[in-house]
Every structure is written in C-alpha cells, then in structure tokens.
Amino acid sequence: MHIRTLRHVDYRVQGALKAVTAAVSVATAILLWPRLLAAPSMQALAMVDESLPCEVAERREAEMRAQQSEALLAGFFTHIPDALFIVRAGAEGPVFETVNPAFCRLFGMERAALEGLVPAALLEAEAAAEFTAEFAACLARREKRDFETTVSAGEAQGGGTRHWHTLLVPLPGPEDEAPRLLGSLRDVTELRRLQAELVETARRATIGAMCAGVAHEMSQPLNIIGLWAERARAAIEAGGAAPRRAVEVVLAQTKRLAALLDRMRELARDAPSGAESFDAVATAAATVELARRSWQLEGLEVSLELPGTSFLPVHGREAQLEQALLHLLENARDAVLRRRAQDPAAPARITVSLTAGAEPGRAVIAVRDTGGGVPAAIAPSILEPFVTSKDPGQGTGLGLPIAAGLLRAMGGRLAWTNWAEGLPEAGAVFRLILPLAGSSGRTA
C-alpha cells in the first residue's frame, strides 16, 4: 500500500489499513500473552537440559533390564525340564504355535515340525479330544485348567502306557489377535507307579494289621462252635432230643467266620482295574464293627451313625474304601489314646457317620474323634507323606496320604478339619467324600 501511495496518493486508505493491522497485532499479543507467561524461564530450561542425560540413562537402564528379563524368560522357557508350549485358537481348533526343547524331546520331533500342528497330529483321538475340550474350557472361563491324560506312548516317549499331567493358563493379548494359552506337560508315569506301589505296600500292611483283630474275632465263634458241637454230640449219645439248636448255632458261627475270611480275602485280592457300585453303609458297618471288637479292651467308644436309609450306593472299590476307613480309624485311635495318656479324664470316643446329599452327587463318611485335633504346626501339610503328629518311631506319616490316594483313585477326595476346639470333646474330623453310584461327576 505504501508503494501504491507513492504513485496514487491515498492516505486515508493507507491509514485505515495501518489501523486494522495495529488492531490485529494487539489482539494477537493479548492471545499470546498467557502462553508467554506460561513458557519456562531460562533457568527452568537449563534445569531441564541438565536432567535430560539422567533421563536418557534411566531409559537405557530400564531397556537393559527389560532385555535381561526377556533373556531370562527365554532361558527359562528353553531350559526348563517340563515340556512348555504356547497354543493358539485356529480354524480347526488349537494349534501349537511354539514349543520348547523339552516338548521336542518328549515327542522326538524337531521344533519346526511341531509348530503349526494340531493335537490330533500328536495324540490319540481320545487324548486329542480331551485336550481340545480343556482348551475350549480354559478360554471360556479364563482360568487355569489342570488335568491328567493316559496315552499309549511311542518309542520316543518310552513306549507303554504313559501318564501326562497338563496345565493350561490363559495369556493376555490384544483383542484382535487369536487367543493363546501357555501350557506345560509333565510325564508323571514314574510318580503314578510309585504311588501305586505305596498303596499296594500299605494294603499289605493293613492286611497284617487286620490279622490280629481278625484272629481275636475268630476265636470267639470257634469256641462257640466247639462248645455247641460237644453239646450236640452229648445229646446224640444220650439219645435225647434232636440237637437242632446246636446245629443252628454252629451254622451261624460258621457263617460269621466265612464273612470275616471274605473281608480279608477281598482286601488281599489285587484291586480290579474298574470301579463298581457297592453299599457304603454295609462296608462302613463291617469296618467299624471290626475296629470296635479289636479295641474293646482299650476302653474306646467306637460308634456308627447311619443315614435315614440303610442302603447308600457309591461308586468305587469296596476293599479300597475299607482300607482308607481303617487308616482313619487307626489314626483316630492313636490320637485318642495319646490324649488320654496325658489327660485320663478326657473323653475317648470315635464316631463314624454317613450322609448323602451334603454335596450334589456325593456321599460323605466322616470319622470324628476326641483326640484334641491336628496340631497347628503340621496342619497345612497333614495330608503330605511322612508328616505325622506321633512321636518318632511310632508312625510313618503315610496313612493319610495313602487314604487320600485311594479316594482319588475312586473319583473322590479326603478333607479334614478340627472341631470343638477349646472344649473337652475337641478333636479332628476326617471326611471321605465319594461319588454316589449313577453320578456322572467326579470330585476334583
């Protein structure tokens, strides 16, 4: 405008434009003034400039720690003896995305050959179907899944029947990616073999422990048989009335002996491979009666509380339930006698009760004693092997683990708690929880 004014004098327009320019400049200054005030001072900028090297060093240190942590996790994944794997959801089901060397050794294949396979390519049809179902359940519930699978292994796995324990855990990730699970697979065949041997050893030890009680139990009917046989012979020789009563007594006592021998023979017989349905009331009654007669001279009160029905069908093996119940009764007896030795006035009672329906599809056999309860020092590990409250040399600490193992083999479990603490009746309650016959669920 200034150049135009030199040729065409128009000071009014030039002044107006300058006035507008000045107004815009003032408005811009007003708008920028708060920002100018908020801008850091030279001193603040100097402090920020001094802190930048420290921040860079901290970031580099954090990056180094992250790299070390990543290397540690990678080493853990590579060198852990358990077979680790990451499995993702695929179009045809779960797919092994990556595996560690232990997984490769387990299947005798290279890593490149294993990654991308589905379970059906590595496992039998039944085991693959179980794995796929557990994978789907883990994703649906977003919680870990813990299960055991029995497979017919090939040469790479050592051949024969193998027992694999598998754990699946959900992995976090973006929602737009396929969900993934981290899994571990451990061969527990040797552990299961040792457990079976332990149960078998305990079973034979229980047979030996029963012999003393059975011998005492058999002496009474044998004496009765002998006496009534003598009376029958005397009556026959005297030509008196027919010795019908004597024969009936002899037959009854003979049947009683036969029942005792059948129980011993059942316990000594190798456990069948499959479970069956049997009456828990009859088994518990026979076991409690045997314990009552064996310990009647020790002043113990052993009682049985039956449910409303006299028949309670459960799923399992009768001999194993009898063995587990005997272990609990013997532990209760030892606890009661040990407490009575310290306090002669303490009650000496053991009560066995049966209930059904407290848990859906479950029957519960509870063994309650007045032995003072499980000490707090060993309570968290009381079901572990070699943990015992008895004095050295008086117990091995294997009774409860064996009973728990027997119940697991039947699809049940063993639970316990202390009761009536601080009262004269204080003691422990051990519960044998078994699936009812016809129930499809099993106790986890």
C-alpha positions as a Markdown table, in Angstrom:
| # | Residue | x | y | z |
|---|---|---|---|---|
| 1 | Met | 0.0 | 0.0 | 0.0 |
| 2 | His | 2.9 | 2.3 | 0.7 |
| 3 | Ile | 4.3 | 1.7 | -2.8 |
| 4 | Arg | 0.8 | 2.4 | -4.3 |
| 5 | Thr | 0.6 | 5.6 | -2.3 |
| 6 | Leu | 3.8 | 6.8 | -3.9 |
| 7 | Arg | 2.1 | 6.8 | -7.3 |
| 8 | His | -1.5 | 7.4 | -6.3 |
| 9 | Val | -1.8 | 9.4 | -3.2 |
| 10 | Asp | -4.5 | 7.8 | -0.9 |
| 11 | Tyr | -3.5 | 8.4 | 2.7 |
| 12 | Arg | -7.0 | 7.6 | 4.0 |
| 13 | Val | -6.9 | 4.0 | 2.8 |
| 14 | Gln | -3.3 | 3.6 | 3.9 |
| 15 | Gly | -4.2 | 4.9 | 7.4 |
| 16 | Ala | -7.2 | 2.6 | 7.6 |
| 17 | Leu | -5.1 | -0.4 | 6.7 |
| 18 | Lys | -2.5 | 0.5 | 9.3 |
| 19 | Ala | -5.2 | 0.9 | 11.9 |
| 20 | Val | -6.5 | -2.6 | 11.1 |
| 21 | Thr | -3.0 | -4.1 | 11.2 |
| 22 | Ala | -2.4 | -2.5 | 14.6 |
| 23 | Ala | -5.7 | -3.9 | 15.9 |
| 24 | Val | -4.8 | -7.4 | 14.7 |
| 25 | Ser | -1.4 | -7.1 | 16.3 |
| 26 | Val | -2.8 | -6.0 | 19.6 |
| 27 | Ala | -5.4 | -8.9 | 19.6 |
| 28 | Thr | -2.6 | -11.4 | 18.8 |
| 29 | Ala | -0.5 | -10.1 | 21.6 |
| 30 | Ile | -3.4 | -10.4 | 24.0 |
| 31 | Leu | -4.0 | -14.0 | 22.9 |
| 32 | Leu | -0.3 | -15.0 | 23.1 |
| 33 | Trp | 0.4 | -13.2 | 26.4 |
| 34 | Pro | -0.8 | -16.2 | 28.7 |
| 35 | Arg | 1.3 | -18.6 | 26.7 |
| 36 | Leu | 4.3 | -16.3 | 27.0 |
| 37 | Leu | 3.8 | -16.2 | 30.8 |
| 38 | Ala | 3.5 | -20.0 | 30.9 |
| 39 | Ala | 6.7 | -20.6 | 29.0 |
| 40 | Pro | 9.5 | -21.8 | 31.1 |
| 41 | Ser | 12.2 | -19.4 | 32.1 |
| 42 | Met | 15.8 | -19.7 | 31.1 |
| 43 | Gln | 16.6 | -21.2 | 34.5 |
| 44 | Ala | 13.9 | -23.8 | 34.0 |
| 45 | Leu | 15.2 | -24.6 | 30.6 |
| 46 | Ala | 18.7 | -25.0 | 31.9 |
| 47 | Met | 17.4 | -27.4 | 34.6 |
| 48 | Val | 15.6 | -29.5 | 32.0 |
| 49 | Asp | 18.7 | -29.5 | 29.9 |
| 50 | Glu | 20.7 | -30.8 | 32.8 |
| 51 | Ser | 18.1 | -33.6 | 33.6 |
| 52 | Leu | 18.0 | -34.9 | 30.1 |
| 53 | Pro | 21.2 | -37.0 | 30.4 |
| 54 | Cys | 19.9 | -38.6 | 33.6 |
| 55 | Glu | 16.6 | -39.4 | 32.0 |
| 56 | Val | 18.3 | -40.9 | 29.0 |
| 57 | Ala | 20.5 | -43.0 | 31.3 |
| 58 | Glu | 17.4 | -44.2 | 33.2 |
| 59 | Arg | 15.7 | -45.2 | 30.0 |
| 60 | Arg | 18.7 | -47.1 | 28.8 |
| 61 | Glu | 18.9 | -48.9 | 32.2 |
| 62 | Ala | 15.3 | -49.8 | 32.0 |
| 63 | Glu | 15.7 | -51.0 | 28.5 |
| 64 | Met | 18.7 | -53.1 | 29.6 |
| 65 | Arg | 16.7 | -54.6 | 32.5 |
| 66 | Ala | 13.8 | -55.4 | 30.1 |
| 67 | Gln | 16.3 | -57.2 | 27.8 |
| 68 | Gln | 17.8 | -59.1 | 30.6 |
| 69 | Ser | 14.3 | -60.1 | 31.9 |
| 70 | Glu | 13.4 | -61.2 | 28.4 |
| 71 | Ala | 16.6 | -63.2 | 28.1 |
| 72 | Leu | 15.9 | -64.8 | 31.5 |
| 73 | Leu | 12.4 | -65.8 | 30.5 |
| 74 | Ala | 13.6 | -67.1 | 27.2 |
| 75 | Gly | 16.2 | -69.2 | 29.0 |
| 76 | Phe | 13.6 | -70.4 | 31.4 |
| 77 | Phe | 11.3 | -71.4 | 28.6 |
| 78 | Thr | 14.2 | -73.2 | 26.8 |
| 79 | His | 15.9 | -75.0 | 29.6 |
| 80 | Ile | 13.0 | -75.9 | 32.0 |
| 81 | Pro | 12.6 | -79.7 | 32.1 |
| 82 | Asp | 8.9 | -79.5 | 31.7 |
| 83 | Ala | 7.5 | -79.6 | 28.2 |
| 84 | Leu | 6.2 | -76.0 | 27.6 |
| 85 | Phe | 4.2 | -74.8 | 24.7 |
| 86 | Ile | 2.1 | -71.9 | 23.5 |
| 87 | Val | -1.1 | -72.9 | 21.8 |
| 88 | Arg | -3.5 | -70.6 | 19.9 |
| 89 | Ala | -7.0 | -70.8 | 18.6 |
| 90 | Gly | -7.1 | -71.9 | 15.0 |
| 91 | Ala | -9.8 | -72.6 | 12.4 |
| 92 | Glu | -9.6 | -76.3 | 13.1 |
| 93 | Gly | -9.1 | -76.0 | 16.8 |
| 94 | Pro | -6.0 | -75.4 | 19.0 |
| 95 | Val | -2.7 | -75.1 | 17.2 |
| 96 | Phe | 0.8 | -75.4 | 18.7 |
| 97 | Glu | 2.4 | -72.1 | 18.0 |
| 98 | Thr | 5.8 | -72.5 | 19.7 |
| 99 | Val | 7.3 | -75.3 | 21.9 |
| 100 | Asn | 10.5 | -75.6 | 24.0 |
| 101 | Pro | 13.2 | -78.3 | 23.6 |
| 102 | Ala | 11.7 | -80.5 | 26.3 |
| 103 | Phe | 8.5 | -80.7 | 24.3 |
| 104 | Cys | 10.5 | -81.7 | 21.2 |
| 105 | Arg | 12.3 | -84.4 | 23.2 |
| 106 | Leu | 9.0 | -85.7 | 24.5 |
| 107 | Phe | 7.7 | -86.3 | 21.0 |
| 108 | Gly | 11.0 | -87.0 | 19.3 |
| 109 | Met | 10.5 | -84.3 | 16.7 |
| 110 | Glu | 12.2 | -81.1 | 15.6 |
| 111 | Arg | 10.7 | -77.8 | 16.7 |
| 112 | Ala | 10.0 | -76.7 | 13.1 |
| 113 | Ala | 8.0 | -79.9 | 12.6 |
| 114 | Leu | 5.9 | -79.5 | 15.7 |
| 115 | Glu | 5.0 | -75.8 | 15.4 |
| 116 | Gly | 1.7 | -75.5 | 13.5 |
| 117 | Leu | 0.4 | -78.9 | 14.3 |
| 118 | Val | -2.9 | -79.7 | 15.9 |
| 119 | Pro | -3.3 | -82.0 | 18.9 |
| 120 | Ala | -4.8 | -84.8 | 16.7 |
| 121 | Ala | -1.5 | -85.0 | 14.8 |
| 122 | Leu | 0.4 | -85.8 | 18.0 |
| 123 | Leu | -2.1 | -87.5 | 20.3 |
| 124 | Glu | -4.5 | -90.4 | 20.2 |
| 125 | Ala | -8.1 | -89.5 | 19.2 |
| 126 | Glu | -9.4 | -89.7 | 22.8 |
| 127 | Ala | -6.5 | -87.7 | 24.3 |
| 128 | Ala | -6.7 | -85.1 | 21.5 |
| 129 | Ala | -10.4 | -84.7 | 22.1 |
| 130 | Glu | -9.8 | -84.2 | 25.8 |
| 131 | Phe | -7.1 | -81.6 | 25.1 |
| 132 | Thr | -9.3 | -79.7 | 22.7 |
| 133 | Ala | -12.2 | -79.7 | 25.3 |
| 134 | Glu | -9.9 | -78.5 | 28.1 |
| 135 | Phe | -8.5 | -75.8 | 25.7 |
| 136 | Ala | -12.0 | -74.5 | 25.0 |
| 137 | Ala | -13.0 | -74.6 | 28.7 |
| 138 | Cys | -9.8 | -72.6 | 29.6 |
| 139 | Leu | -10.6 | -69.9 | 27.0 |
| 140 | Ala | -14.3 | -69.7 | 28.0 |
| 141 | Arg | -13.7 | -69.4 | 31.8 |
| 142 | Arg | -10.4 | -67.5 | 31.6 |
| 143 | Glu | -8.9 | -69.7 | 34.3 |
| 144 | Lys | -6.3 | -72.3 | 34.5 |
| 145 | Arg | -7.1 | -75.9 | 33.7 |
| 146 | Asp | -5.3 | -78.8 | 35.3 |
| 147 | Phe | -5.9 | -82.4 | 34.1 |
| 148 | Glu | -4.1 | -85.7 | 33.6 |
| 149 | Thr | -4.2 | -87.9 | 30.4 |
| 150 | Thr | -3.3 | -91.5 | 29.9 |
| 151 | Val | -1.9 | -92.2 | 26.5 |
| 152 | Ser | -0.2 | -95.1 | 24.7 |
| 153 | Ala | 3.2 | -93.7 | 24.0 |
| 154 | Gly | 5.5 | -94.4 | 21.1 |
| 155 | Glu | 9.2 | -95.2 | 21.2 |
| 156 | Ala | 10.1 | -91.5 | 21.7 |
| 157 | Gln | 8.1 | -91.4 | 24.9 |
| 158 | Gly | 9.5 | -94.7 | 26.2 |
| 159 | Gly | 6.6 | -96.9 | 25.0 |
| 160 | Gly | 3.8 | -98.5 | 27.0 |
| 161 | Thr | 1.1 | -96.5 | 28.8 |
| 162 | Arg | 2.2 | -93.1 | 30.0 |
| 163 | His | 0.5 | -90.6 | 32.3 |
| 164 | Trp | 0.8 | -86.9 | 31.4 |
| 165 | His | -0.1 | -84.0 | 33.7 |
| 166 | Thr | -1.1 | -80.9 | 31.7 |
| 167 | Leu | -1.6 | -77.3 | 32.9 |
| 168 | Leu | -3.2 | -74.6 | 30.7 |
| 169 | Val | -3.1 | -70.9 | 31.6 |
| 170 | Pro | -4.6 | -68.0 | 29.5 |
| 171 | Leu | -2.2 | -65.5 | 28.1 |
| 172 | Pro | -3.2 | -61.8 | 27.9 |
| 173 | Gly | -3.1 | -60.2 | 24.4 |
| 174 | Pro | -4.9 | -57.8 | 22.0 |
| 175 | Glu | -8.5 | -58.5 | 21.3 |
| 176 | Asp | -8.0 | -58.5 | 17.6 |
| 177 | Glu | -5.5 | -61.4 | 17.8 |
| 178 | Ala | -6.3 | -65.1 | 18.2 |
| 179 | Pro | -6.4 | -66.1 | 22.0 |
| 180 | Arg | -3.4 | -68.0 | 23.3 |
| 181 | Leu | -2.7 | -70.3 | 26.2 |
| 182 | Leu | 0.6 | -71.2 | 27.9 |
| 183 | Gly | 0.8 | -74.9 | 28.7 |
| 184 | Ser | 3.1 | -77.3 | 30.5 |
| 185 | Leu | 3.1 | -81.0 | 30.1 |
| 186 | Arg | 4.9 | -83.3 | 32.5 |
| 187 | Asp | 5.4 | -87.1 | 32.3 |
| 188 | Val | 4.2 | -88.4 | 35.8 |
| 189 | Thr | 4.3 | -92.1 | 34.9 |
| 190 | Glu | 7.0 | -92.9 | 37.4 |
| 191 | Leu | 5.2 | -90.9 | 40.1 |
| 192 | Arg | 2.0 | -92.8 | 39.5 |
| 193 | Arg | 3.9 | -96.1 | 39.6 |
| 194 | Leu | 5.5 | -95.2 | 42.9 |
| 195 | Gln | 2.1 | -94.1 | 44.3 |
| 196 | Ala | 0.6 | -97.4 | 43.2 |
| 197 | Glu | 3.5 | -99.3 | 44.8 |
| 198 | Leu | 3.0 | -97.3 | 48.0 |
| 199 | Val | -0.7 | -98.0 | 48.0 |
| 200 | Glu | 0.0 | -101.7 | 47.5 |
| 201 | Thr | 2.6 | -101.8 | 50.3 |
| 202 | Ala | 0.1 | -100.1 | 52.6 |
| 203 | Arg | -2.6 | -102.5 | 51.6 |
| 204 | Arg | -0.5 | -105.5 | 52.5 |
| 205 | Ala | 0.5 | -103.7 | 55.8 |
| 206 | Thr | -3.2 | -103.3 | 56.5 |
| 207 | Ile | -3.8 | -107.0 | 55.9 |
| 208 | Gly | -1.1 | -107.7 | 58.5 |
| 209 | Ala | -2.7 | -105.2 | 61.0 |
| 210 | Met | -6.1 | -106.8 | 60.4 |
| 211 | Cys | -4.8 | -110.3 | 61.2 |
| 212 | Ala | -4.5 | -109.6 | 64.9 |
| 213 | Gly | -8.1 | -108.2 | 65.1 |
| 214 | Val | -9.5 | -111.0 | 62.9 |
| 215 | Ala | -7.7 | -113.6 | 65.0 |
| 216 | His | -9.4 | -112.3 | 68.1 |
| 217 | Glu | -12.7 | -112.1 | 66.3 |
| 218 | Met | -12.4 | -115.6 | 65.0 |
| 219 | Ser | -11.5 | -117.1 | 68.4 |
| 220 | Gln | -15.0 | -116.4 | 69.9 |
| 221 | Pro | -17.0 | -118.2 | 67.1 |
| 222 | Leu | -14.6 | -121.1 | 67.1 |
| 223 | Asn | -15.0 | -121.5 | 70.9 |
| 224 | Ile | -18.8 | -121.3 | 70.5 |
| 225 | Ile | -18.7 | -123.9 | 67.7 |
| 226 | Gly | -16.6 | -126.2 | 69.8 |
| 227 | Leu | -18.9 | -126.0 | 72.8 |
| 228 | Trp | -22.1 | -126.5 | 70.9 |
| 229 | Ala | -20.6 | -129.3 | 68.9 |
| 230 | Glu | -19.7 | -131.0 | 72.2 |
| 231 | Arg | -23.3 | -130.5 | 73.4 |
| 232 | Ala | -24.7 | -131.8 | 70.2 |
| 233 | Arg | -22.5 | -134.9 | 70.4 |
| 234 | Ala | -23.5 | -135.4 | 74.0 |
| 235 | Ala | -27.2 | -135.1 | 73.1 |
| 236 | Ile | -26.8 | -137.6 | 70.3 |
| 237 | Glu | -25.0 | -140.1 | 72.5 |
| 238 | Ala | -27.7 | -139.6 | 75.3 |
| 239 | Gly | -30.4 | -140.3 | 72.8 |
| 240 | Gly | -32.2 | -137.1 | 73.8 |
| 241 | Ala | -34.0 | -134.6 | 71.7 |
| 242 | Ala | -32.6 | -133.7 | 68.3 |
| 243 | Pro | -29.7 | -131.2 | 68.7 |
| 244 | Arg | -31.3 | -128.7 | 66.3 |
| 245 | Arg | -30.4 | -125.7 | 68.4 |
| 246 | Ala | -26.7 | -126.8 | 68.5 |
| 247 | Val | -26.6 | -127.2 | 64.7 |
| 248 | Glu | -28.1 | -123.7 | 64.2 |
| 249 | Val | -25.5 | -122.1 | 66.5 |
| 250 | Val | -22.7 | -123.9 | 64.7 |
| 251 | Leu | -24.0 | -122.8 | 61.3 |
| 252 | Ala | -24.4 | -119.2 | 62.4 |
| 253 | Gln | -20.9 | -119.0 | 63.8 |
| 254 | Thr | -19.5 | -120.7 | 60.7 |
| 255 | Lys | -21.2 | -118.0 | 58.5 |
| 256 | Arg | -19.7 | -115.4 | 60.8 |
| 257 | Leu | -16.2 | -116.9 | 60.2 |
| 258 | Ala | -16.8 | -117.0 | 56.5 |
| 259 | Ala | -17.8 | -113.3 | 56.4 |
| 260 | Leu | -14.6 | -112.4 | 58.2 |
| 261 | Leu | -12.5 | -114.5 | 55.8 |
| 262 | Asp | -14.3 | -113.0 | 52.8 |
| 263 | Arg | -13.4 | -109.5 | 54.0 |
| 264 | Met | -9.7 | -110.5 | 54.4 |
| 265 | Arg | -9.7 | -112.2 | 51.0 |
| 266 | Glu | -11.3 | -109.2 | 49.4 |
| 267 | Leu | -8.6 | -106.9 | 50.9 |
| 268 | Ala | -5.8 | -109.2 | 49.9 |
| 269 | Arg | -7.1 | -109.6 | 46.4 |
| 270 | Asp | -5.4 | -107.4 | 43.7 |
| 271 | Ala | -7.6 | -104.4 | 43.1 |
| 272 | Pro | -9.6 | -104.7 | 39.9 |
| 273 | Ser | -9.0 | -102.2 | 37.1 |
| 274 | Gly | -12.5 | -100.9 | 37.0 |
| 275 | Ala | -14.7 | -99.4 | 39.8 |
| 276 | Glu | -18.1 | -100.8 | 40.8 |
| 277 | Ser | -21.1 | -99.9 | 42.8 |
| 278 | Phe | -21.4 | -101.1 | 46.3 |
| 279 | Asp | -23.2 | -100.3 | 49.6 |
| 280 | Ala | -21.2 | -97.8 | 51.7 |
| 281 | Val | -23.4 | -98.5 | 54.7 |
| 282 | Ala | -22.5 | -102.2 | 54.8 |
| 283 | Thr | -18.8 | -101.5 | 54.3 |
| 284 | Ala | -18.6 | -98.9 | 57.0 |
| 285 | Ala | -20.6 | -101.0 | 59.4 |
| 286 | Ala | -18.4 | -104.0 | 58.9 |
| 287 | Thr | -15.2 | -101.9 | 59.3 |
| 288 | Val | -16.5 | -100.1 | 62.4 |
| 289 | Glu | -17.6 | -103.5 | 63.9 |
| 290 | Leu | -14.1 | -104.9 | 63.3 |
| 291 | Ala | -12.4 | -101.9 | 65.0 |
| 292 | Arg | -14.9 | -102.0 | 67.9 |
| 293 | Arg | -14.2 | -105.6 | 68.7 |
| 294 | Ser | -10.4 | -105.2 | 68.2 |
| 295 | Trp | -10.2 | -102.2 | 70.6 |
| 296 | Gln | -12.9 | -103.2 | 73.1 |
| 297 | Leu | -10.3 | -103.9 | 75.8 |
| 298 | Glu | -8.8 | -100.4 | 75.4 |
| 299 | Gly | -11.8 | -98.6 | 76.7 |
| 300 | Leu | -12.6 | -96.8 | 73.4 |
| 301 | Glu | -16.1 | -96.0 | 72.4 |
| 302 | Val | -16.5 | -96.6 | 68.7 |
| 303 | Ser | -20.0 | -95.8 | 67.3 |
| 304 | Leu | -21.6 | -95.7 | 63.9 |
| 305 | Glu | -24.3 | -93.1 | 62.9 |
| 306 | Leu | -26.2 | -94.3 | 59.9 |
| 307 | Pro | -28.3 | -92.1 | 57.5 |
| 308 | Gly | -32.0 | -92.3 | 57.1 |
| 309 | Thr | -31.6 | -95.1 | 54.6 |
| 310 | Ser | -29.9 | -98.4 | 55.3 |
| 311 | Phe | -28.5 | -98.5 | 51.7 |
| 312 | Leu | -26.1 | -96.0 | 50.3 |
| 313 | Pro | -24.7 | -97.0 | 46.9 |
| 314 | Val | -21.4 | -95.4 | 46.0 |
| 315 | His | -19.0 | -95.7 | 43.0 |
| 316 | Gly | -15.6 | -97.1 | 43.7 |
| 317 | Arg | -14.0 | -100.2 | 45.1 |
| 318 | Glu | -15.2 | -101.7 | 48.4 |
| 319 | Ala | -11.8 | -103.1 | 49.5 |
| 320 | Gln | -10.1 | -99.7 | 49.0 |
| 321 | Leu | -12.8 | -97.8 | 50.9 |
| 322 | Glu | -12.4 | -100.3 | 53.8 |
| 323 | Gln | -8.6 | -99.8 | 53.7 |
| 324 | Ala | -8.9 | -96.0 | 53.7 |
| 325 | Leu | -11.5 | -96.1 | 56.6 |
| 326 | Leu | -9.3 | -98.4 | 58.6 |
| 327 | His | -6.4 | -95.9 | 58.2 |
| 328 | Leu | -8.5 | -93.1 | 59.5 |
| 329 | Leu | -9.9 | -95.2 | 62.4 |
| 330 | Glu | -6.4 | -96.2 | 63.4 |
| 331 | Asn | -5.2 | -92.6 | 63.3 |
| 332 | Ala | -8.2 | -91.6 | 65.4 |
| 333 | Arg | -7.5 | -94.4 | 67.9 |
| 334 | Asp | -3.8 | -93.3 | 68.3 |
| 335 | Ala | -4.8 | -89.6 | 68.8 |
| 336 | Val | -7.4 | -90.5 | 71.5 |
| 337 | Leu | -5.1 | -92.9 | 73.3 |
| 338 | Arg | -2.3 | -90.3 | 73.2 |
| 339 | Arg | -4.5 | -87.6 | 74.6 |
| 340 | Arg | -5.9 | -89.9 | 77.3 |
| 341 | Ala | -2.3 | -90.7 | 78.4 |
| 342 | Gln | -1.8 | -87.0 | 79.1 |
| 343 | Asp | -5.3 | -86.4 | 80.5 |
| 344 | Pro | -7.0 | -89.6 | 81.9 |
| 345 | Ala | -10.3 | -87.6 | 82.2 |
| 346 | Ala | -10.5 | -86.8 | 78.5 |
| 347 | Pro | -13.3 | -88.5 | 76.6 |
| 348 | Ala | -12.3 | -91.4 | 74.4 |
| 349 | Arg | -14.8 | -91.6 | 71.6 |
| 350 | Ile | -14.6 | -92.2 | 67.8 |
| 351 | Thr | -17.8 | -91.7 | 65.8 |
| 352 | Val | -18.3 | -92.7 | 62.2 |
| 353 | Ser | -21.2 | -91.0 | 60.4 |
| 354 | Leu | -22.6 | -91.4 | 56.9 |
| 355 | Thr | -24.5 | -88.7 | 55.0 |
| 356 | Ala | -25.7 | -88.2 | 51.4 |
| 357 | Gly | -26.7 | -85.0 | 49.6 |
| 358 | Ala | -24.5 | -82.6 | 51.5 |
| 359 | Glu | -22.7 | -82.2 | 48.2 |
| 360 | Pro | -24.5 | -82.9 | 44.9 |
| 361 | Gly | -23.9 | -86.5 | 43.8 |
| 362 | Arg | -21.7 | -87.2 | 46.8 |
| 363 | Ala | -21.7 | -89.4 | 49.9 |
| 364 | Val | -19.7 | -88.5 | 52.9 |
| 365 | Ile | -18.3 | -90.8 | 55.6 |
| 366 | Ala | -17.0 | -88.7 | 58.5 |
| 367 | Val | -14.6 | -90.1 | 61.2 |
| 368 | Arg | -14.8 | -87.8 | 64.3 |
| 369 | Asp | -12.6 | -88.3 | 67.3 |
| 370 | Thr | -11.8 | -86.6 | 70.7 |
| 371 | Gly | -8.1 | -86.8 | 70.3 |
| 372 | Gly | -7.5 | -83.0 | 70.6 |
| 373 | Gly | -7.3 | -82.2 | 66.9 |
| 374 | Val | -4.4 | -81.8 | 64.4 |
| 375 | Pro | -1.6 | -79.5 | 65.8 |
| 376 | Ala | -1.4 | -76.2 | 64.1 |
| 377 | Ala | 2.3 | -76.7 | 63.2 |
| 378 | Ile | 1.6 | -79.5 | 60.8 |
| 379 | Ala | -2.0 | -78.7 | 59.8 |
| 380 | Pro | -1.1 | -77.2 | 56.4 |
| 381 | Ser | 0.8 | -80.3 | 55.3 |
| 382 | Ile | -1.0 | -83.1 | 57.3 |
| 383 | Leu | -2.0 | -84.9 | 54.0 |
| 384 | Glu | 1.5 | -84.9 | 52.7 |
| 385 | Pro | 3.7 | -88.1 | 53.0 |
| 386 | Phe | 5.9 | -88.5 | 56.1 |
| 387 | Val | 4.1 | -85.7 | 58.1 |
| 388 | Thr | 2.8 | -87.1 | 61.4 |
| 389 | Ser | 2.0 | -85.8 | 64.9 |
| 390 | Lys | 3.2 | -89.1 | 66.5 |
| 391 | Asp | 6.4 | -89.4 | 68.4 |
| 392 | Pro | 9.5 | -90.6 | 66.4 |
| 393 | Gly | 9.3 | -94.4 | 65.7 |
| 394 | Gln | 5.6 | -94.6 | 66.3 |
| 395 | Gly | 4.3 | -93.5 | 62.9 |
| 396 | Thr | 5.5 | -93.2 | 59.3 |
| 397 | Gly | 3.1 | -90.4 | 58.2 |
| 398 | Leu | 1.8 | -92.5 | 55.3 |
| 399 | Gly | -1.7 | -93.4 | 56.5 |
| 400 | Leu | -3.4 | -90.2 | 55.4 |
| 401 | Pro | -1.6 | -89.8 | 52.1 |
| 402 | Ile | -2.5 | -93.4 | 51.3 |
| 403 | Ala | -6.1 | -92.9 | 52.2 |
| 404 | Ala | -6.2 | -89.7 | 50.1 |
| 405 | Gly | -4.7 | -91.6 | 47.1 |
| 406 | Leu | -7.2 | -94.5 | 47.5 |
| 407 | Leu | -10.1 | -92.0 | 47.4 |
| 408 | Arg | -8.7 | -90.1 | 44.4 |
| 409 | Ala | -8.5 | -93.5 | 42.6 |
| 410 | Met | -12.2 | -93.9 | 43.2 |
| 411 | Gly | -13.0 | -90.3 | 42.0 |
| 412 | Gly | -13.4 | -88.9 | 45.5 |
| 413 | Arg | -11.3 | -86.9 | 47.9 |
| 414 | Leu | -10.3 | -86.6 | 51.6 |
| 415 | Ala | -11.0 | -83.5 | 53.6 |
| 416 | Trp | -10.5 | -82.7 | 57.3 |
| 417 | Thr | -11.0 | -80.0 | 59.9 |
| 418 | Asn | -10.6 | -79.6 | 63.7 |
| 419 | Trp | -13.8 | -79.3 | 65.7 |
| 420 | Ala | -14.9 | -78.3 | 69.2 |
| 421 | Glu | -11.6 | -76.5 | 69.8 |
| 422 | Gly | -11.1 | -75.5 | 73.4 |
| 423 | Leu | -13.8 | -78.0 | 74.7 |
| 424 | Pro | -13.3 | -81.4 | 76.3 |
| 425 | Glu | -14.6 | -83.0 | 73.1 |
| 426 | Ala | -12.0 | -81.3 | 70.9 |
| 427 | Gly | -10.7 | -83.5 | 68.0 |
| 428 | Ala | -10.4 | -83.9 | 64.3 |
| 429 | Val | -13.0 | -84.8 | 61.7 |
| 430 | Phe | -11.8 | -86.5 | 58.5 |
| 431 | Arg | -14.3 | -86.8 | 55.7 |
| 432 | Leu | -14.2 | -89.4 | 52.9 |
| 433 | Ile | -16.1 | -87.9 | 50.0 |
| 434 | Leu | -17.2 | -90.4 | 47.3 |
| 435 | Pro | -19.3 | -90.2 | 44.2 |
| 436 | Leu | -22.7 | -91.7 | 44.5 |
| 437 | Ala | -23.5 | -94.6 | 42.1 |
| 438 | Gly | -25.0 | -93.2 | 39.0 |
| 439 | Ser | -23.5 | -89.8 | 39.4 |
| 440 | Ser | -21.7 | -88.6 | 36.3 |
| 441 | Gly | -19.5 | -86.1 | 38.0 |
| 442 | Arg | -16.2 | -86.8 | 39.8 |
| 443 | Thr | -14.7 | -84.9 | 42.7 |
| 444 | Ala | -11.8 | -82.7 | 41.5 |
